[in-house]
């Protein structure tokens, strides 16, 4: 329940919107040939999607690693 509330919080929504806007800018600049390291830009775009699409289970799984 807290996770859903967090997703709906205005700050979270603004953060996700900012990330997605940055991703769109990266993609536009990639298409126009503005970057030398294409793989880095692809990785940054993938990271944004991983962050914005993360589920509660994804986040909790990351906390349950073996020491």
Biopython code that builds the backbone (N, CA, C, O; Angstrom):
import numpy as np
from Bio.PDB.StructureBuilder import StructureBuilder

atoms = [
    (1, "UNK", "N", (0.825, -1.191, 0.000)),
    (1, "UNK", "CA", (0.000, 0.000, 0.000)),
    (1, "UNK", "C", (0.873, 1.260, 0.000)),
    (1, "UNK", "O", (0.586, 2.205, -0.735)),
    (2, "UNK", "N", (1.918, 1.284, 0.804)),
    (2, "UNK", "CA", (2.786, 2.453, 0.840)),
    (2, "UNK", "C", (3.461, 2.677, -0.502)),
    (2, "UNK", "O", (3.650, 3.821, -0.917)),
    (3, "UNK", "N", (3.826, 1.604, -1.185)),
    (3, "UNK", "CA", (4.466, 1.723, -2.487)),
    (3, "UNK", "C", (3.516, 2.397, -3.476)),
    (3, "UNK", "O", (3.935, 3.278, -4.227)),
    (4, "UNK", "N", (2.259, 2.000, -3.486)),
    (4, "UNK", "CA", (1.280, 2.601, -4.384)),
    (4, "UNK", "C", (1.087, 4.081, -4.073)),
    (4, "UNK", "O", (0.957, 4.905, -4.979)),
    (5, "UNK", "N", (1.070, 4.405, -2.789)),
    (5, "UNK", "CA", (0.957, 5.813, -2.390)),
    (5, "UNK", "C", (2.162, 6.596, -2.876)),
    (5, "UNK", "O", (2.026, 7.727, -3.341)),
    (6, "UNK", "N", (3.344, 5.997, -2.769)),
    (6, "UNK", "CA", (4.561, 6.645, -3.229)),
    (6, "UNK", "C", (4.504, 6.888, -4.735)),
    (6, "UNK", "O", (4.889, 7.957, -5.208)),
    (7, "UNK", "N", (4.019, 5.891, -5.492)),
    (7, "UNK", "CA", (3.915, 6.057, -6.939)),
    (7, "UNK", "C", (2.977, 7.196, -7.319)),
    (7, "UNK", "O", (3.190, 7.878, -8.322)),
    (8, "UNK", "N", (1.946, 7.396, -6.518)),
    (8, "UNK", "CA", (0.951, 8.420, -6.820)),
    (8, "UNK", "C", (1.317, 9.796, -6.266)),
    (8, "UNK", "O", (0.644, 10.784, -6.562)),
    (9, "UNK", "N", (2.376, 9.861, -5.468)),
    (9, "UNK", "CA", (2.777, 11.127, -4.860)),
    (9, "UNK", "C", (3.234, 12.097, -5.952)),
    (9, "UNK", "O", (3.908, 11.684, -6.895)),
    (10, "UNK", "N", (2.879, 13.374, -5.839)),
    (10, "UNK", "CA", (3.261, 14.359, -6.856)),
    (10, "UNK", "C", (4.772, 14.468, -7.099)),
    (10, "UNK", "O", (5.200, 14.699, -8.230)),
    (11, "UNK", "N", (5.562, 14.307, -6.066)),
    (11, "UNK", "CA", (7.017, 14.382, -6.245)),
    (11, "UNK", "C", (7.513, 13.191, -7.060)),
    (11, "UNK", "O", (8.366, 13.348, -7.935)),
    (12, "UNK", "N", (6.989, 12.013, -6.780)),
    (12, "UNK", "CA", (7.372, 10.826, -7.548)),
    (12, "UNK", "C", (6.959, 10.989, -9.000)),
    (12, "UNK", "O", (7.729, 10.683, -9.911)),
    (13, "UNK", "N", (5.748, 11.468, -9.214)),
    (13, "UNK", "CA", (5.272, 11.671, -10.580)),
    (13, "UNK", "C", (6.159, 12.674, -11.318)),
    (13, "UNK", "O", (6.495, 12.469, -12.485)),
    (14, "UNK", "N", (6.537, 13.755, -10.637)),
    (14, "UNK", "CA", (7.397, 14.766, -11.263)),
    (14, "UNK", "C", (8.776, 14.186, -11.567)),
    (14, "UNK", "O", (9.358, 14.478, -12.612)),
    (15, "UNK", "N", (9.297, 13.368, -10.657)),
    (15, "UNK", "CA", (10.606, 12.731, -10.859)),
    (15, "UNK", "C", (10.567, 11.813, -12.071)),
    (15, "UNK", "O", (11.454, 11.866, -12.923)),
    (16, "UNK", "N", (9.548, 10.978, -12.150)),
    (16, "UNK", "CA", (9.423, 10.063, -13.282)),
    (16, "UNK", "C", (9.247, 10.831, -14.590)),
    (16, "UNK", "O", (9.824, 10.459, -15.613)),
    (17, "UNK", "N", (8.457, 11.894, -14.560)),
    (17, "UNK", "CA", (8.255, 12.703, -15.754)),
    (17, "UNK", "C", (9.579, 13.320, -16.200)),
    (17, "UNK", "O", (9.874, 13.359, -17.395)),
    (18, "UNK", "N", (10.364, 13.794, -15.260)),
    (18, "UNK", "CA", (11.673, 14.362, -15.566)),
    (18, "UNK", "C", (12.585, 13.323, -16.199)),
    (18, "UNK", "O", (13.268, 13.606, -17.184)),
    (19, "UNK", "N", (12.597, 12.117, -15.634)),
    (19, "UNK", "CA", (13.409, 11.044, -16.208)),
    (19, "UNK", "C", (12.982, 10.722, -17.631)),
    (19, "UNK", "O", (13.823, 10.581, -18.519)),
    (20, "UNK", "N", (11.688, 10.606, -17.848)),
    (20, "UNK", "CA", (11.187, 10.263, -19.176)),
    (20, "UNK", "C", (11.457, 11.383, -20.182)),
    (20, "UNK", "O", (11.747, 11.118, -21.349)),
    (21, "UNK", "N", (11.361, 12.628, -19.729)),
    (21, "UNK", "CA", (11.689, 13.749, -20.610)),
    (21, "UNK", "C", (13.171, 13.718, -20.982)),
    (21, "UNK", "O", (13.532, 13.969, -22.131)),
    (22, "UNK", "N", (14.016, 13.414, -20.017)),
    (22, "UNK", "CA", (15.451, 13.313, -20.285)),
    (22, "UNK", "C", (15.728, 12.196, -21.283)),
    (22, "UNK", "O", (16.571, 12.337, -22.168)),
    (23, "UNK", "N", (15.017, 11.096, -21.134)),
    (23, "UNK", "CA", (15.182, 9.971, -22.058)),
    (23, "UNK", "C", (14.806, 10.376, -23.473)),
    (23, "UNK", "O", (15.503, 10.033, -24.428)),
    (24, "UNK", "N", (13.708, 11.102, -23.609)),
    (24, "UNK", "CA", (13.292, 11.555, -24.936)),
    (24, "UNK", "C", (14.345, 12.472, -25.546)),
    (24, "UNK", "O", (14.639, 12.379, -26.738)),
    (25, "UNK", "N", (14.907, 13.345, -24.740)),
    (25, "UNK", "CA", (15.962, 14.238, -25.221)),
    (25, "UNK", "C", (17.190, 13.439, -25.658)),
    (25, "UNK", "O", (17.795, 13.733, -26.689)),
    (26, "UNK", "N", (17.552, 12.436, -24.871)),
    (26, "UNK", "CA", (18.674, 11.573, -25.239)),
    (26, "UNK", "C", (18.422, 10.898, -26.582)),
    (26, "UNK", "O", (19.305, 10.854, -27.439)),
    (27, "UNK", "N", (17.213, 10.373, -26.759)),
    (27, "UNK", "CA", (16.872, 9.687, -28.008)),
    (27, "UNK", "C", (16.924, 10.643, -29.198)),
    (27, "UNK", "O", (17.435, 10.287, -30.260)),
    (28, "UNK", "N", (16.399, 11.849, -29.024)),
    (28, "UNK", "CA", (16.423, 12.834, -30.107)),
    (28, "UNK", "C", (17.855, 13.185, -30.486)),
    (28, "UNK", "O", (18.186, 13.264, -31.669)),
    (29, "UNK", "N", (18.698, 13.395, -29.489)),
    (29, "UNK", "CA", (20.092, 13.727, -29.757)),
    (29, "UNK", "C", (20.845, 12.539, -30.359)),
    (29, "UNK", "O", (21.766, 12.720, -31.156)),
    (30, "UNK", "N", (20.455, 11.341, -29.978)),
    (30, "UNK", "CA", (21.075, 10.145, -30.540)),
    (30, "UNK", "C", (20.776, 10.041, -32.040)),
    (30, "UNK", "O", (21.661, 9.758, -32.848)),
    (31, "UNK", "N", (19.522, 10.274, -32.384)),
    (31, "UNK", "CA", (19.111, 10.212, -33.784)),
    (31, "UNK", "C", (19.827, 11.286, -34.606)),
    (31, "UNK", "O", (20.174, 11.054, -35.764)),
    (32, "UNK", "N", (20.045, 12.447, -34.016)),
    (32, "UNK", "CA", (20.693, 13.533, -34.751)),
    (32, "UNK", "C", (22.215, 13.395, -34.784)),
    (32, "UNK", "O", (22.900, 14.223, -35.385)),
    (33, "UNK", "N", (22.746, 12.352, -34.140)),
    (33, "UNK", "CA", (24.180, 12.093, -34.178)),
    (33, "UNK", "C", (25.003, 12.942, -33.240)),
    (33, "UNK", "O", (26.182, 13.187, -33.493)),
    (34, "UNK", "N", (24.392, 13.395, -32.154)),
    (34, "UNK", "CA", (25.083, 14.277, -31.218)),
    (34, "UNK", "C", (26.036, 13.561, -30.262)),
    (34, "UNK", "O", (26.814, 14.219, -29.572)),
    (35, "UNK", "N", (25.992, 12.253, -30.207)),
    (35, "UNK", "CA", (26.794, 11.516, -29.234)),
    (35, "UNK", "C", (27.816, 10.619, -29.924)),
    (35, "UNK", "O", (27.563, 10.062, -30.992)),
    (36, "UNK", "N", (28.964, 10.499, -29.292)),
    (36, "UNK", "CA", (29.993, 9.591, -29.799)),
    (36, "UNK", "C", (29.817, 8.186, -29.227)),
    (36, "UNK", "O", (30.013, 7.196, -29.932)),
    (37, "UNK", "N", (29.450, 8.101, -27.959)),
    (37, "UNK", "CA", (29.327, 6.807, -27.289)),
    (37, "UNK", "C", (27.861, 6.370, -27.285)),
    (37, "UNK", "O", (27.129, 6.615, -26.326)),
    (38, "UNK", "N", (27.457, 5.733, -28.354)),
    (38, "UNK", "CA", (26.062, 5.330, -28.526)),
    (38, "UNK", "C", (25.636, 4.313, -27.471)),
    (38, "UNK", "O", (24.508, 4.368, -26.981)),
    (39, "UNK", "N", (26.512, 3.401, -27.121)),
    (39, "UNK", "CA", (26.161, 2.372, -26.139)),
    (39, "UNK", "C", (25.868, 2.982, -24.766)),
    (39, "UNK", "O", (24.988, 2.506, -24.049)),
    (40, "UNK", "N", (26.598, 4.025, -24.405)),
    (40, "UNK", "CA", (26.337, 4.702, -23.127)),
    (40, "UNK", "C", (24.939, 5.307, -23.123)),
    (40, "UNK", "O", (24.220, 5.204, -22.129)),
    (41, "UNK", "N", (24.556, 5.929, -24.216)),
    (41, "UNK", "CA", (23.235, 6.556, -24.308)),
    (41, "UNK", "C", (22.139, 5.497, -24.272)),
    (41, "UNK", "O", (21.112, 5.682, -23.619)),
    (42, "UNK", "N", (22.356, 4.401, -24.966)),
    (42, "UNK", "CA", (21.385, 3.299, -24.908)),
    (42, "UNK", "C", (21.239, 2.790, -23.478)),
    (42, "UNK", "O", (20.130, 2.500, -23.030)),
    (43, "UNK", "N", (22.348, 2.683, -22.766)),
    (43, "UNK", "CA", (22.317, 2.240, -21.374)),
    (43, "UNK", "C", (21.584, 3.214, -20.474)),
    (43, "UNK", "O", (20.832, 2.809, -19.588)),
    (44, "UNK", "N", (21.807, 4.502, -20.704)),
    (44, "UNK", "CA", (21.105, 5.507, -19.902)),
    (44, "UNK", "C", (19.606, 5.462, -20.158)),
    (44, "UNK", "O", (18.810, 5.585, -19.227)),
    (45, "UNK", "N", (19.218, 5.288, -21.420)),
    (45, "UNK", "CA", (17.793, 5.180, -21.752)),
    (45, "UNK", "C", (17.182, 3.933, -21.113)),
    (45, "UNK", "O", (16.066, 3.979, -20.596)),
    (46, "UNK", "N", (17.909, 2.833, -21.150)),
    (46, "UNK", "CA", (17.419, 1.594, -20.530)),
    (46, "UNK", "C", (17.294, 1.759, -19.019)),
    (46, "UNK", "O", (16.364, 1.230, -18.411)),
    (47, "UNK", "N", (18.222, 2.485, -18.414)),
    (47, "UNK", "CA", (18.161, 2.704, -16.964)),
    (47, "UNK", "C", (16.908, 3.478, -16.580)),
    (47, "UNK", "O", (16.277, 3.177, -15.567)),
    (48, "UNK", "N", (16.548, 4.462, -17.374)),
    (48, "UNK", "CA", (15.330, 5.233, -17.091)),
    (48, "UNK", "C", (14.115, 4.310, -17.121)),
    (48, "UNK", "O", (13.255, 4.387, -16.243)),
    (49, "UNK", "N", (14.041, 3.451, -18.111)),
    (49, "UNK", "CA", (12.908, 2.529, -18.208)),
    (49, "UNK", "C", (12.910, 1.557, -17.028)),
    (49, "UNK", "O", (11.855, 1.250, -16.473)),
    (50, "UNK", "N", (14.085, 1.076, -16.648)),
    (50, "UNK", "CA", (14.158, 0.172, -15.493)),
    (50, "UNK", "C", (13.679, 0.860, -14.222)),
    (50, "UNK", "O", (13.001, 0.240, -13.403)),
    (51, "UNK", "N", (14.018, 2.114, -14.051)),
    (51, "UNK", "CA", (13.594, 2.859, -12.855)),
    (51, "UNK", "C", (12.090, 3.110, -12.884)),
    (51, "UNK", "O", (11.393, 2.840, -11.906)),
    (52, "UNK", "N", (11.596, 3.622, -13.998)),
    (52, "UNK", "CA", (10.180, 4.001, -14.052)),
    (52, "UNK", "C", (9.238, 2.805, -14.105)),
    (52, "UNK", "O", (8.060, 2.932, -13.769)),
    (53, "UNK", "N", (9.737, 1.654, -14.520)),
    (53, "UNK", "CA", (8.892, 0.460, -14.589)),
    (53, "UNK", "C", (9.093, -0.491, -13.407)),
    (53, "UNK", "O", (8.481, -1.558, -13.362)),
    (54, "UNK", "N", (9.935, -0.115, -12.466)),
    (54, "UNK", "CA", (10.211, -0.997, -11.327)),
    (54, "UNK", "C", (8.946, -1.230, -10.501)),
    (54, "UNK", "O", (8.169, -0.311, -10.244)),
    (55, "UNK", "N", (8.769, -2.462, -10.102)),
    (55, "UNK", "CA", (7.647, -2.822, -9.234)),
    (55, "UNK", "C", (8.138, -2.929, -7.794)),
    (55, "UNK", "O", (9.339, -2.912, -7.527)),
    (56, "UNK", "N", (7.207, -3.037, -6.900)),
    (56, "UNK", "CA", (7.546, -3.240, -5.491)),
    (56, "UNK", "C", (8.411, -4.483, -5.342)),
    (56, "UNK", "O", (9.403, -4.480, -4.613)),
    (57, "UNK", "N", (8.026, -5.536, -6.034)),
    (57, "UNK", "CA", (8.767, -6.802, -5.951)),
    (57, "UNK", "C", (10.197, -6.636, -6.471)),
    (57, "UNK", "O", (11.140, -7.183, -5.899)),
    (58, "UNK", "N", (10.347, -5.882, -7.554)),
    (58, "UNK", "CA", (11.690, -5.623, -8.083)),
    (58, "UNK", "C", (12.563, -4.948, -7.042)),
    (58, "UNK", "O", (13.716, -5.329, -6.842)),
    (59, "UNK", "N", (12.015, -3.959, -6.390)),
    (59, "UNK", "CA", (12.790, -3.210, -5.398)),
    (59, "UNK", "C", (13.106, -4.056, -4.168)),
    (59, "UNK", "O", (14.213, -3.985, -3.634)),
    (60, "UNK", "N", (12.152, -4.848, -3.722)),
    (60, "UNK", "CA", (12.389, -5.701, -2.558)),
    (60, "UNK", "C", (13.379, -6.812, -2.873)),
    (60, "UNK", "O", (14.166, -7.198, -2.009)),
    (61, "UNK", "N", (13.354, -7.324, -4.076)),
    (61, "UNK", "CA", (14.283, -8.359, -4.493)),
    (61, "UNK", "C", (15.729, -7.843, -4.393)),
    (61, "UNK", "O", (16.637, -8.582, -4.013)),
    (62, "UNK", "N", (15.918, -6.589, -4.733)),
    (62, "UNK", "CA", (17.235, -5.986, -4.648)),
    (62, "UNK", "C", (17.766, -5.873, -3.226)),
    (62, "UNK", "O", (18.976, -5.774, -3.019)),
    (63, "UNK", "N", (16.868, -5.887, -2.246)),
    (63, "UNK", "CA", (17.260, -5.802, -0.846)),
    (63, "UNK", "C", (17.544, -7.173, -0.247)),
    (63, "UNK", "O", (18.144, -7.265, 0.823)),
    (64, "UNK", "N", (17.126, -8.227, -0.913)),
    (64, "UNK", "CA", (17.261, -9.583, -0.389)),
    (64, "UNK", "C", (18.424, -10.336, -0.988)),
    (64, "UNK", "O", (18.287, -11.500, -1.363)),
    (65, "UNK", "N", (19.555, -9.692, -1.081)),
    (65, "UNK", "CA", (20.746, -10.368, -1.608)),
    (65, "UNK", "C", (21.465, -11.092, -0.491)),
    (65, "UNK", "O", (21.357, -10.727, 0.679)),
    (66, "UNK", "N", (22.198, -12.122, -0.869)),
    (66, "UNK", "CA", (22.967, -12.878, 0.119)),
    (66, "UNK", "C", (24.272, -12.165, 0.424)),
    (66, "UNK", "O", (24.923, -11.635, -0.475)),
    (67, "UNK", "N", (24.646, -12.154, 1.682)),
    (67, "UNK", "CA", (25.904, -11.509, 2.087)),
    (67, "UNK", "C", (27.002, -12.513, 2.134)),
    (67, "UNK", "O", (28.140, -12.169, 2.454)),
]
sb = StructureBuilder()
sb.init_structure("model")
sb.init_model(0)
sb.init_chain("A")
sb.init_seg("    ")
for serial, (resi, resn, name, xyz) in enumerate(atoms, 1):
    if name == "N":
        sb.init_residue(resn, " ", resi, " ")
    sb.init_atom(name, np.array(xyz, "f"), 0.0, 1.0, " ", f" {name:<3s}", serial, name[0])
structure = sb.get_structure()
